Amino acid sequence: SVCGDCAAAIKAAIDVGPSLGAIMAYAGSMPMSTATAITTQVLLGTVTLAYPCGSVVGKTLVFSAMSPDTAADANGTIAFCRLVNGSGTAVLDGDASLVSGSGTFRFGSLSAILGEPLSFSYGGITVG
């Protein structure tokens, strides 16, 4: 399917580079595109992906086990996340929500507390 092909393309883009891909959680306004640099947004924490980052099931990229950030970088409310590949290149930006919401990236809590663990709760990205 077209959606499955898109999920496979996202997976392939994440698994590029010498390091592991990551989900970077930010406070502030989401940039208009991944080509737009992060400027005034505040990095709250980074969740590291496995290699390979996951598998495609239908139109969903299901992430493999992720390593939580053991100590958040700052206090704030997670508004969006930037998914980067192993070279640090942005692959996808998406809004954040609680697990019960419909955000691209879902967390048990949107509150990041400096020095406290930060983990991504929903293990996939559905395309389409």
N, CA, C and O atoms as CSV, one atom per row, in Angstrom:
chain,resi,resn,atom,element,x,y,z
A,1,SER,N,N,0.833,-1.199,0.000
A,1,SER,CA,C,0.000,0.000,0.000
A,1,SER,C,C,0.870,1.252,0.000
A,1,SER,O,O,2.047,1.196,0.356
A,2,VAL,N,N,0.299,2.363,-0.393
A,2,VAL,CA,C,1.027,3.634,-0.397
A,2,VAL,C,C,1.443,3.998,1.024
A,2,VAL,O,O,2.577,4.421,1.246
A,3,CYS,N,N,0.535,3.837,1.990
A,3,CYS,CA,C,0.857,4.173,3.387
A,3,CYS,C,C,1.958,3.271,3.927
A,3,CYS,O,O,2.837,3.731,4.656
A,4,GLY,N,N,1.917,1.998,3.575
A,4,GLY,CA,C,2.964,1.069,3.987
A,4,GLY,C,C,4.301,1.446,3.383
A,4,GLY,O,O,5.338,1.349,4.039
A,5,ASP,N,N,4.275,1.883,2.111
A,5,ASP,CA,C,5.504,2.339,1.456
A,5,ASP,C,C,6.069,3.565,2.168
A,5,ASP,O,O,7.284,3.682,2.327
A,6,CYS,N,N,5.193,4.484,2.598
A,6,CYS,CA,C,5.646,5.678,3.326
A,6,CYS,C,C,6.263,5.293,4.668
A,6,CYS,O,O,7.301,5.834,5.048
A,7,ALA,N,N,5.640,4.369,5.382
A,7,ALA,CA,C,6.184,3.916,6.665
A,7,ALA,C,C,7.547,3.258,6.452
A,7,ALA,O,O,8.461,3.454,7.253
A,8,ALA,N,N,7.689,2.478,5.376
A,8,ALA,CA,C,8.975,1.838,5.066
A,8,ALA,C,C,10.031,2.884,4.718
A,8,ALA,O,O,11.198,2.730,5.080
A,9,ALA,N,N,9.630,3.944,4.019
A,9,ALA,CA,C,10.573,5.017,3.665
A,9,ALA,C,C,11.033,5.763,4.918
A,9,ALA,O,O,12.203,6.134,5.017
A,10,ILE,N,N,10.136,5.987,5.866
A,10,ILE,CA,C,10.510,6.644,7.129
A,10,ILE,C,C,11.503,5.761,7.881
A,10,ILE,O,O,12.510,6.252,8.390
A,11,LYS,N,N,11.221,4.460,7.951
A,11,LYS,CA,C,12.125,3.530,8.628
A,11,LYS,C,C,13.505,3.565,7.985
A,11,LYS,O,O,14.515,3.658,8.683
A,12,ALA,N,N,13.552,3.491,6.660
A,12,ALA,CA,C,14.835,3.508,5.951
A,12,ALA,C,C,15.596,4.804,6.217
A,12,ALA,O,O,16.818,4.790,6.368
A,13,ALA,N,N,14.871,5.924,6.273
A,13,ALA,CA,C,15.514,7.228,6.520
A,13,ALA,C,C,16.082,7.318,7.936
A,13,ALA,O,O,17.121,7.945,8.145
A,14,ILE,N,N,15.414,6.700,8.905
A,14,ILE,CA,C,15.884,6.729,10.296
A,14,ILE,C,C,17.153,5.894,10.458
A,14,ILE,O,O,18.064,6.276,11.192
A,15,ASP,N,N,17.209,4.760,9.773
A,15,ASP,CA,C,18.305,3.809,9.963
A,15,ASP,C,C,19.573,4.167,9.174
A,15,ASP,O,O,20.406,3.294,8.930
A,16,VAL,N,N,19.730,5.411,8.779
A,16,VAL,CA,C,20.919,5.888,8.068
A,16,VAL,C,C,21.877,6.536,9.058
A,16,VAL,O,O,21.453,7.208,9.998
A,17,GLY,N,N,23.160,6.331,8.842
A,17,GLY,CA,C,24.160,7.043,9.638
A,17,GLY,C,C,24.931,6.159,10.585
A,17,GLY,O,O,24.581,4.999,10.800
A,18,PRO,N,N,25.988,6.719,11.151
A,18,PRO,CA,C,26.890,5.957,12.014
A,18,PRO,C,C,26.384,5.750,13.441
A,18,PRO,O,O,26.936,4.925,14.169
A,19,SER,N,N,25.370,6.461,13.848
A,19,SER,CA,C,24.833,6.367,15.210
A,19,SER,C,C,23.390,5.891,15.147
A,19,SER,O,O,22.865,5.613,14.068
A,20,LEU,N,N,22.757,5.799,16.297
A,20,LEU,CA,C,21.349,5.409,16.368
A,20,LEU,C,C,20.450,6.617,16.147
A,20,LEU,O,O,20.814,7.741,16.492
A,21,GLY,N,N,19.274,6.382,15.571
A,21,GLY,CA,C,18.291,7.444,15.434
A,21,GLY,C,C,17.743,7.825,16.799
A,21,GLY,O,O,17.975,7.131,17.789
A,22,ALA,N,N,17.010,8.941,16.844
A,22,ALA,CA,C,16.492,9.416,18.133
A,22,ALA,C,C,15.218,10.221,17.938
A,22,ALA,O,O,14.954,10.763,16.865
A,23,ILE,N,N,14.438,10.281,19.010
A,23,ILE,CA,C,13.262,11.144,19.085
A,23,ILE,C,C,13.622,12.240,20.075
A,23,ILE,O,O,13.862,11.967,21.251
A,24,MET,N,N,13.659,13.475,19.604
A,24,MET,CA,C,14.047,14.616,20.428
A,24,MET,C,C,12.796,15.410,20.782
A,24,MET,O,O,12.100,15.901,19.893
A,25,ALA,N,N,12.507,15.539,22.066
A,25,ALA,CA,C,11.297,16.208,22.549
A,25,ALA,C,C,11.591,17.675,22.851
A,25,ALA,O,O,12.581,17.992,23.510
A,26,TYR,N,N,10.726,18.569,22.364
A,26,TYR,CA,C,10.927,20.013,22.514
A,26,TYR,C,C,9.713,20.713,23.090
A,26,TYR,O,O,8.577,20.267,22.926
A,27,ALA,N,N,9.979,21.828,23.773
A,27,ALA,CA,C,8.954,22.795,24.154
A,27,ALA,C,C,9.032,23.912,23.118
A,27,ALA,O,O,10.109,24.212,22.603
A,28,GLY,N,N,7.908,24.518,22.818
A,28,GLY,CA,C,7.888,25.623,21.855
A,28,GLY,C,C,7.116,25.247,20.607
A,28,GLY,O,O,6.491,24.189,20.536
A,29,SER,N,N,7.172,26.131,19.626
A,29,SER,CA,C,6.423,25.944,18.378
A,29,SER,C,C,7.155,25.008,17.433
A,29,SER,O,O,8.367,25.117,17.251
A,30,MET,N,N,6.409,24.085,16.833
A,30,MET,CA,C,6.992,23.163,15.873
A,30,MET,C,C,7.368,23.921,14.596
A,30,MET,O,O,6.560,24.698,14.086
A,31,PRO,N,N,8.575,23.709,14.075
A,31,PRO,CA,C,8.971,24.367,12.825
A,31,PRO,C,C,8.038,23.980,11.675
A,31,PRO,O,O,7.356,22.957,11.734
A,32,MET,N,N,8.017,24.809,10.634
A,32,MET,CA,C,7.144,24.559,9.486
A,32,MET,C,C,7.536,23.287,8.725
A,32,MET,O,O,6.684,22.643,8.112
A,33,SER,N,N,8.822,22.926,8.766
A,33,SER,CA,C,9.275,21.711,8.102
A,33,SER,C,C,10.564,21.231,8.759
A,33,SER,O,O,11.166,21.951,9.555
A,34,THR,N,N,10.979,20.024,8.426
A,34,THR,CA,C,12.223,19.493,8.986
A,34,THR,C,C,13.436,20.236,8.441
A,34,THR,O,O,14.531,20.122,8.993
A,35,ALA,N,N,13.254,20.995,7.367
A,35,ALA,CA,C,14.351,21.799,6.813
A,35,ALA,C,C,14.580,23.072,7.628
A,35,ALA,O,O,15.604,23.737,7.474
A,36,THR,N,N,13.622,23.407,8.493
A,36,THR,CA,C,13.727,24.596,9.328
A,36,THR,C,C,14.496,24.256,10.605
A,36,THR,O,O,14.166,23.303,11.312
A,37,ALA,N,N,15.509,25.042,10.876
A,37,ALA,CA,C,16.356,24.796,12.047
A,37,ALA,C,C,15.590,25.014,13.346
A,37,ALA,O,O,14.659,25.816,13.414
A,38,ILE,N,N,16.003,24.287,14.363
A,38,ILE,CA,C,15.505,24.508,15.720
A,38,ILE,C,C,16.205,25.767,16.227
A,38,ILE,O,O,17.432,25.850,16.179
A,39,THR,N,N,15.443,26.745,16.713
A,39,THR,CA,C,16.037,28.020,17.138
A,39,THR,C,C,15.683,28.324,18.592
A,39,THR,O,O,16.489,28.090,19.492
A,40,THR,N,N,14.490,28.839,18.817
A,40,THR,CA,C,14.088,29.233,20.169
A,40,THR,C,C,13.452,28.092,20.956
A,40,THR,O,O,13.196,28.238,22.151
A,41,GLN,N,N,13.192,26.961,20.306
A,41,GLN,CA,C,12.599,25.818,20.976
A,41,GLN,C,C,13.612,25.256,21.984
A,41,GLN,O,O,14.823,25.360,21.788
A,42,VAL,N,N,13.101,24.669,23.046
A,42,VAL,CA,C,13.959,24.141,24.112
A,42,VAL,C,C,13.958,22.613,24.066
A,42,VAL,O,O,12.901,21.987,24.147
A,43,LEU,N,N,15.140,22.020,23.936
A,43,LEU,CA,C,15.263,20.564,23.974
A,43,LEU,C,C,15.013,20.094,25.399
A,43,LEU,O,O,15.702,20.498,26.336
A,44,LEU,N,N,14.007,19.229,25.541
A,44,LEU,CA,C,13.667,18.717,26.865
A,44,LEU,C,C,14.297,17.354,27.126
A,44,LEU,O,O,14.613,17.027,28.270
A,45,GLY,N,N,14.480,16.568,26.091
A,45,GLY,CA,C,15.071,15.250,26.260
A,45,GLY,C,C,15.139,14.498,24.951
A,45,GLY,O,O,14.520,14.884,23.959
A,46,THR,N,N,15.905,13.412,24.965
A,46,THR,CA,C,16.128,12.610,23.765
A,46,THR,C,C,15.958,11.132,24.089
A,46,THR,O,O,16.599,10.608,25.000
A,47,VAL,N,N,15.094,10.471,23.340
A,47,VAL,CA,C,14.881,9.031,23.453
A,47,VAL,C,C,15.627,8.381,22.285
A,47,VAL,O,O,15.397,8.731,21.127
A,48,THR,N,N,16.514,7.441,22.588
A,48,THR,CA,C,17.336,6.803,21.561
A,48,THR,C,C,16.649,5.558,21.019
A,48,THR,O,O,16.125,4.738,21.773
A,49,LEU,N,N,16.664,5.434,19.692
A,49,LEU,CA,C,16.052,4.287,19.031
A,49,LEU,C,C,17.060,3.143,18.898
A,49,LEU,O,O,18.263,3.348,19.057
A,50,ALA,N,N,16.570,1.958,18.610
A,50,ALA,CA,C,17.406,0.792,18.365
A,50,ALA,C,C,17.843,0.796,16.889
A,50,ALA,O,O,17.437,1.661,16.112
A,51,TYR,N,N,18.663,-0.171,16.528
A,51,TYR,CA,C,18.988,-0.409,15.116
A,51,TYR,C,C,18.769,-1.883,14.832
A,51,TYR,O,O,19.360,-2.726,15.506
A,52,PRO,N,N,17.944,-2.219,13.863
A,52,PRO,CA,C,17.097,-1.274,13.133
A,52,PRO,C,C,16.056,-0.650,14.067
A,52,PRO,O,O,15.749,-1.187,15.131
A,53,CYS,N,N,15.526,0.496,13.638
A,53,CYS,CA,C,14.631,1.249,14.527
A,53,CYS,C,C,13.303,0.549,14.775
A,53,CYS,O,O,12.629,0.833,15.765
A,54,GLY,N,N,12.923,-0.361,13.889
A,54,GLY,CA,C,11.657,-1.049,14.070
A,54,GLY,C,C,11.286,-1.850,12.842
A,54,GLY,O,O,12.139,-2.199,12.026
A,55,SER,N,N,9.995,-2.137,12.721
A,55,SER,CA,C,9.499,-2.874,11.565
A,55,SER,C,C,8.187,-2.252,11.111
A,55,SER,O,O,7.484,-1.605,11.886
A,56,VAL,N,N,7.879,-2.461,9.849
A,56,VAL,CA,C,6.642,-1.915,9.288
A,56,VAL,C,C,5.568,-2.996,9.328
A,56,VAL,O,O,5.757,-4.102,8.823
A,57,VAL,N,N,4.439,-2.650,9.942
A,57,VAL,CA,C,3.289,-3.540,10.021
A,57,VAL,C,C,2.118,-2.776,9.410
A,57,VAL,O,O,1.605,-1.835,10.014
A,58,GLY,N,N,1.703,-3.175,8.230
A,58,GLY,CA,C,0.654,-2.440,7.530
A,58,GLY,C,C,1.132,-1.040,7.210
A,58,GLY,O,O,2.115,-0.863,6.490
A,59,LYS,N,N,0.439,-0.041,7.743
A,59,LYS,CA,C,0.834,1.353,7.502
A,59,LYS,C,C,1.475,1.992,8.732
A,59,LYS,O,O,1.531,3.216,8.848
A,60,THR,N,N,1.963,1.140,9.661
A,60,THR,CA,C,2.552,1.633,10.902
A,60,THR,C,C,4.013,1.203,11.025
A,60,THR,O,O,4.345,0.036,10.819
A,61,LEU,N,N,4.873,2.150,11.359
A,61,LEU,CA,C,6.245,1.848,11.738
A,61,LEU,C,C,6.211,1.580,13.236
A,61,LEU,O,O,5.982,2.494,14.029
A,62,VAL,N,N,6.438,0.334,13.622
A,62,VAL,CA,C,6.425,-0.070,15.032
A,62,VAL,C,C,7.872,-0.057,15.514
A,62,VAL,O,O,8.702,-0.826,15.029
A,63,PHE,N,N,8.168,0.819,16.469
A,63,PHE,CA,C,9.533,0.939,16.964
A,63,PHE,C,C,9.952,-0.271,17.783
A,63,PHE,O,O,9.154,-0.842,18.526
A,64,SER,N,N,11.216,-0.654,17.636
A,64,SER,CA,C,11.830,-1.649,18.511
A,64,SER,C,C,12.049,-0.976,19.858
A,64,SER,O,O,11.719,0.196,20.036
A,65,ALA,N,N,12.604,-1.721,20.803
A,65,ALA,CA,C,12.859,-1.169,22.135
A,65,ALA,C,C,13.627,0.144,22.046
A,65,ALA,O,O,14.597,0.253,21.295
A,66,MET,N,N,13.196,1.128,22.806
A,66,MET,CA,C,13.829,2.451,22.825
A,66,MET,C,C,14.495,2.669,24.176
A,66,MET,O,O,14.050,2.140,25.195
A,67,SER,N,N,15.564,3.454,24.171
A,67,SER,CA,C,16.244,3.797,25.425
A,67,SER,C,C,15.749,5.153,25.892
A,67,SER,O,O,15.944,6.153,25.201
A,68,PRO,N,N,15.105,5.204,27.063
A,68,PRO,CA,C,14.605,6.494,27.555
A,68,PRO,C,C,15.761,7.429,27.907
A,68,PRO,O,O,16.894,6.995,28.115
A,69,ASP,N,N,15.448,8.705,27.967
A,69,ASP,CA,C,16.415,9.683,28.452
A,69,ASP,C,C,16.377,9.573,29.974
A,69,ASP,O,O,15.329,9.774,30.587
A,70,THR,N,N,17.507,9.258,30.575
A,70,THR,CA,C,17.521,9.030,32.019
A,70,THR,C,C,17.465,10.326,32.820
A,70,THR,O,O,17.175,10.305,34.016
A,71,ALA,N,N,17.744,11.469,32.159
A,71,ALA,CA,C,17.725,12.758,32.854
A,71,ALA,C,C,17.343,13.855,31.865
A,71,ALA,O,O,18.156,14.248,31.029
A,72,ALA,N,N,16.109,14.348,31.956
A,72,ALA,CA,C,15.649,15.410,31.058
A,72,ALA,C,C,16.599,16.609,31.106
A,72,ALA,O,O,17.185,16.918,32.144
A,73,ASP,N,N,16.734,17.274,29.961
A,73,ASP,CA,C,17.666,18.400,29.812
A,73,ASP,C,C,17.142,19.710,30.385
A,73,ASP,O,O,17.923,20.614,30.683
A,74,ALA,N,N,15.818,19.819,30.541
A,74,ALA,CA,C,15.220,21.073,31.006
A,74,ALA,C,C,13.808,20.804,31.506
A,74,ALA,O,O,13.243,19.741,31.249
A,75,ASN,N,N,13.243,21.769,32.218
A,75,ASN,CA,C,11.838,21.732,32.612
A,75,ASN,C,C,11.014,22.281,31.466
A,75,ASN,O,O,11.445,23.208,30.781
A,76,GLY,N,N,9.833,21.721,31.247
A,76,GLY,CA,C,8.952,22.268,30.224
A,76,GLY,C,C,7.866,21.296,29.837
A,76,GLY,O,O,7.798,20.176,30.343
A,77,THR,N,N,7.014,21.741,28.928
A,77,THR,CA,C,5.921,20.925,28.408
A,77,THR,C,C,6.263,20.504,26.994
A,77,THR,O,O,6.546,21.345,26.140
A,78,ILE,N,N,6.238,19.203,26.745
A,78,ILE,CA,C,6.556,18.679,25.417
A,78,ILE,C,C,5.453,19.091,24.451
A,78,ILE,O,O,4.283,18.762,24.647
A,79,ALA,N,N,5.843,19.816,23.402
A,79,ALA,CA,C,4.881,20.273,22.400
A,79,ALA,C,C,5.017,19.503,21.092
A,79,ALA,O,O,4.026,19.231,20.416
A,80,PHE,N,N,6.257,19.154,20.742
A,80,PHE,CA,C,6.495,18.423,19.503
A,80,PHE,C,C,7.793,17.649,19.629
A,80,PHE,O,O,8.583,17.864,20.549
A,81,CYS,N,N,7.994,16.742,18.682
A,81,CYS,CA,C,9.228,15.970,18.643
A,81,CYS,C,C,9.806,16.012,17.244
A,81,CYS,O,O,9.084,16.116,16.252
A,82,ARG,N,N,11.115,15.928,17.190
A,82,ARG,CA,C,11.836,15.811,15.920
A,82,ARG,C,C,12.510,14.447,15.921
A,82,ARG,O,O,13.287,14.124,16.819
A,83,LEU,N,N,12.205,13.660,14.912
A,83,LEU,CA,C,12.803,12.347,14.723
A,83,LEU,C,C,14.025,12.531,13.839
A,83,LEU,O,O,13.915,13.057,12.731
A,84,VAL,N,N,15.192,12.103,14.317
A,84,VAL,CA,C,16.435,12.267,13.554
A,84,VAL,C,C,17.052,10.908,13.284
A,84,VAL,O,O,16.844,9.955,14.035
A,85,ASN,N,N,17.822,10.833,12.190
A,85,ASN,CA,C,18.488,9.575,11.868
A,85,ASN,C,C,19.848,9.501,12.552
A,85,ASN,O,O,20.203,10.373,13.344
A,86,GLY,N,N,20.597,8.462,12.242
A,86,GLY,CA,C,21.883,8.240,12.873
A,86,GLY,C,C,22.958,9.232,12.488
A,86,GLY,O,O,24.051,9.208,13.053
A,87,SER,N,N,22.666,10.107,11.533
A,87,SER,CA,C,23.587,11.191,11.170
A,87,SER,C,C,23.147,12.518,11.772
A,87,SER,O,O,23.804,13.541,11.579
A,88,GLY,N,N,22.026,12.500,12.507
A,88,GLY,CA,C,21.501,13.721,13.106
A,88,GLY,C,C,20.622,14.540,12.186
A,88,GLY,O,O,20.231,15.655,12.532
A,89,THR,N,N,20.304,14.002,11.016
A,89,THR,CA,C,19.459,14.708,10.049
A,89,THR,C,C,17.987,14.502,10.401
A,89,THR,O,O,17.559,13.384,10.688
A,90,ALA,N,N,17.227,15.578,10.375
A,90,ALA,CA,C,15.798,15.501,10.684
A,90,ALA,C,C,15.069,14.665,9.632
A,90,ALA,O,O,15.255,14.854,8.430
A,91,VAL,N,N,14.240,13.743,10.108
A,91,VAL,CA,C,13.442,12.880,9.244
A,91,VAL,C,C,11.976,13.288,9.289
A,91,VAL,O,O,11.296,13.293,8.262
A,92,LEU,N,N,11.484,13.635,10.491
A,92,LEU,CA,C,10.062,13.901,10.678
A,92,LEU,C,C,9.854,14.750,11.916
A,92,LEU,O,O,10.491,14.514,12.943
A,93,ASP,N,N,8.976,15.730,11.833
A,93,ASP,CA,C,8.513,16.484,12.995
A,93,ASP,C,C,7.057,16.104,13.221
A,93,ASP,O,O,6.317,15.886,12.262
A,94,GLY,N,N,6.647,16.025,14.469
A,94,GLY,CA,C,5.257,15.711,14.758
A,94,GLY,C,C,4.844,16.235,16.114
A,94,GLY,O,O,5.676,16.433,17.000
A,95,ASP,N,N,3.549,16.459,16.268
A,95,ASP,CA,C,3.033,16.978,17.524
A,95,ASP,C,C,3.073,15.902,18.602
A,95,ASP,O,O,3.118,14.707,18.311
A,96,ALA,N,N,3.056,16.348,19.840
A,96,ALA,CA,C,3.084,15.441,20.983
A,96,ALA,C,C,1.753,15.494,21.708
A,96,ALA,O,O,1.099,16.535,21.760
A,97,SER,N,N,1.361,14.363,22.263
A,97,SER,CA,C,0.149,14.307,23.067
A,97,SER,C,C,0.340,13.242,24.143
A,97,SER,O,O,1.331,12.512,24.154
A,98,LEU,N,N,-0.630,13.175,25.039
A,98,LEU,CA,C,-0.662,12.080,25.996
A,98,LEU,C,C,-0.980,10.790,25.239
A,98,LEU,O,O,-1.432,10.843,24.095
A,99,VAL,N,N,-0.752,9.650,25.855
A,99,VAL,CA,C,-1.022,8.360,25.221
A,99,VAL,C,C,-2.473,8.282,24.741
A,99,VAL,O,O,-2.746,7.696,23.694
A,100,SER,N,N,-3.387,8.858,25.488
A,100,SER,CA,C,-4.810,8.813,25.137
A,100,SER,C,C,-5.169,9.757,23.992
A,100,SER,O,O,-6.296,9.718,23.498
A,101,GLY,N,N,-4.232,10.606,23.557
A,101,GLY,CA,C,-4.492,11.563,22.487
A,101,GLY,C,C,-4.162,11.016,21.118
A,101,GLY,O,O,-3.975,9.812,20.942
A,102,SER,N,N,-4.093,11.909,20.154
A,102,SER,CA,C,-3.853,11.498,18.772
A,102,SER,C,C,-2.559,12.070,18.200
A,102,SER,O,O,-2.387,12.098,16.981
A,103,GLY,N,N,-1.656,12.522,19.049
A,103,GLY,CA,C,-0.401,13.087,18.567
A,103,GLY,C,C,0.454,12.059,17.841
A,103,GLY,O,O,0.317,10.855,18.053
A,104,THR,N,N,1.323,12.546,16.999
A,104,THR,CA,C,2.266,11.676,16.307
A,104,THR,C,C,3.154,10.964,17.316
A,104,THR,O,O,3.454,9.780,17.166
A,105,PHE,N,N,3.572,11.693,18.342
A,105,PHE,CA,C,4.406,11.155,19.416
A,105,PHE,C,C,3.602,11.222,20.709
A,105,PHE,O,O,3.091,12.283,21.067
A,106,ARG,N,N,3.487,10.094,21.413
A,106,ARG,CA,C,2.623,10.037,22.595
A,106,ARG,C,C,3.426,9.678,23.840
A,106,ARG,O,O,4.260,8.772,23.830
A,107,PHE,N,N,3.151,10.409,24.901
A,107,PHE,CA,C,3.871,10.261,26.164
A,107,PHE,C,C,2.907,10.010,27.307
A,107,PHE,O,O,1.741,10.400,27.245
A,108,GLY,N,N,3.397,9.356,28.353
A,108,GLY,CA,C,2.608,9.169,29.566
A,108,GLY,C,C,2.362,10.487,30.265
A,108,GLY,O,O,1.343,10.663,30.933
A,109,SER,N,N,3.298,11.421,30.114
A,109,SER,CA,C,3.185,12.771,30.661
A,109,SER,C,C,3.877,13.722,29.701
A,109,SER,O,O,4.919,13.388,29.138
A,110,LEU,N,N,3.314,14.890,29.512
A,110,LEU,CA,C,3.945,15.898,28.655
A,110,LEU,C,C,4.847,16.829,29.454
A,110,LEU,O,O,5.456,17.739,28.891
A,111,SER,N,N,4.934,16.609,30.746
A,111,SER,CA,C,5.773,17.444,31.604
A,111,SER,C,C,7.166,16.834,31.718
A,111,SER,O,O,7.324,15.692,32.150
A,112,ALA,N,N,8.170,17.612,31.325
A,112,ALA,CA,C,9.557,17.199,31.502
A,112,ALA,C,C,10.106,17.942,32.707
A,112,ALA,O,O,9.902,19.147,32.856
A,113,ILE,N,N,10.803,17.212,33.563
A,113,ILE,CA,C,11.385,17.812,34.766
A,113,ILE,C,C,12.892,17.578,34.707
A,113,ILE,O,O,13.352,16.442,34.596
A,114,LEU,N,N,13.637,18.650,34.782
A,114,LEU,CA,C,15.092,18.595,34.707
A,114,LEU,C,C,15.642,17.474,35.586
A,114,LEU,O,O,15.363,17.411,36.783
A,115,GLY,N,N,16.432,16.590,34.968
A,115,GLY,CA,C,17.072,15.510,35.699
A,115,GLY,C,C,16.238,14.258,35.887
A,115,GLY,O,O,16.756,13.233,36.328
A,116,GLU,N,N,14.944,14.322,35.557
A,116,GLU,CA,C,14.060,13.160,35.705
A,116,GLU,C,C,13.987,12.380,34.391
A,116,GLU,O,O,14.232,12.958,33.332
A,117,PRO,N,N,13.655,11.079,34.427
A,117,PRO,CA,C,13.561,10.280,33.202
A,117,PRO,C,C,12.472,10.793,32.257
A,117,PRO,O,O,11.462,11.351,32.685
A,118,LEU,N,N,12.708,10.587,30.968
A,118,LEU,CA,C,11.751,10.968,29.926
A,118,LEU,C,C,11.662,9.795,28.963
A,118,LEU,O,O,12.681,9.364,28.422
A,119,SER,N,N,10.457,9.269,28.740
A,119,SER,CA,C,10.304,8.154,27.813
A,119,SER,C,C,9.102,8.363,26.913
A,119,SER,O,O,8.124,9.015,27.278
A,120,PHE,N,N,9.206,7.794,25.742
A,120,PHE,CA,C,8.191,7.843,24.703
A,120,PHE,C,C,7.289,6.649,24.947
A,120,PHE,O,O,7.785,5.524,25.015
A,121,SER,N,N,5.975,6.847,25.083
A,121,SER,CA,C,5.092,5.777,25.508
A,121,SER,C,C,4.421,4.999,24.368
A,121,SER,O,O,4.085,3.827,24.537
A,122,TYR,N,N,4.229,5.628,23.235
A,122,TYR,CA,C,3.519,4.981,22.135
A,122,TYR,C,C,4.555,4.508,21.136
A,122,TYR,O,O,5.323,5.320,20.620
A,123,GLY,N,N,4.599,3.227,20.853
A,123,GLY,CA,C,5.693,2.645,20.090
A,123,GLY,C,C,5.558,2.617,18.599
A,123,GLY,O,O,6.021,1.660,17.978
A,124,GLY,N,N,4.950,3.613,17.979
A,124,GLY,CA,C,4.861,3.572,16.529
A,124,GLY,C,C,4.387,4.866,15.908
A,124,GLY,O,O,3.898,5.766,16.591
A,125,ILE,N,N,4.543,4.940,14.601
A,125,ILE,CA,C,4.037,6.069,13.823
A,125,ILE,C,C,3.185,5.487,12.708
A,125,ILE,O,O,3.669,4.694,11.900
A,126,THR,N,N,1.910,5.880,12.662
A,126,THR,CA,C,1.006,5.413,11.626
A,126,THR,C,C,0.905,6.459,10.533
A,126,THR,O,O,0.691,7.641,10.804
A,127,VAL,N,N,1.060,6.015,9.297
A,127,VAL,CA,C,1.007,6.910,8.137
A,127,VAL,C,C,-0.346,6.762,7.475
A,127,VAL,O,O,-0.827,5.650,7.260
A,128,GLY,N,N,-0.966,7.905,7.150
A,128,GLY,CA,C,-2.222,7.883,6.432
A,128,GLY,C,C,-3.351,7.789,7.293
A,128,GLY,O,O,-4.487,7.760,6.820
